[in-house]
Amino acid sequence: MENPSIILRRSYPIGNHGESLLVLVEENVEGDESGKPSDEAGPRAKSYRIRFYADSEIPMQLHWGVIGTLDKTQSQWMLPPDELRPFDTDCNEEACNTDLGGGGPLQMTMVEISRSNPVAGITFVLKMKGGGKDAPGEGGERWIKATDGGNFLVPLPTDWVQAAMDEKKAAARAGQSHLPPLPPPPSLSPSLSLSLKVTDPSALLACSNE
């Protein structure tokens, strides 16, 4: 049984009339049938759901990527694995674009991060798709970024990320240990076996000249 709980809540202004974007990170914890969390040691989270809510009537799009788990990729904007991409997502070589669904005064989408595809977090910006004077720019579109002009960041707990990585590596090692053994090498012909036993090069040349 899963026991979801909110571990992160962030709100960002996105419009000129009080509109905002609410980001919730929901932790799904494995538990028993009574609903109590498991007593197993270590991080208990099965997955994380990152929910995005926008109270804007202007169509919104999430332009996003993931943060890698390795030191060299923690500062990079990376494409998410296919399993992490929600419905209505199109990706190119640089990023993914996900439309917020629902329409009307409330739009939303969700990205779920599982233990089989751990990432350190999500980085994103928003795009207002139309909106007249409220969204100046090409085609009435407007990019919404963080207050410092950069990308928004939704981090995930580092202990969970490390535990998920360790599980994935252990599963890979277990899979390799169950691979079938290599077949025996083919038997050599008598003449080739004799040639390999010859240690005197002149004798080998003599055999080839016969």
ABEGO torsion letter per residue (X at the ends): XBBBBBABBBBBBABAAGBBBBBBBBBBBBBBAAGBBBABBEBABABBBBBBBBBBABBBBBBBBBBBABAAAAABBBBBBAAABBBGBBBBAABBBBBBBGEEABBBBBBBBBAABBBAEBBBBBBBBEGEAABBEBGGBBBBBBAAGBBBBBBBBAAAAAAAAAAAAAAAAAAAAABBBBBBBBBBBAAAAAAAABABAAAAAAAAAX
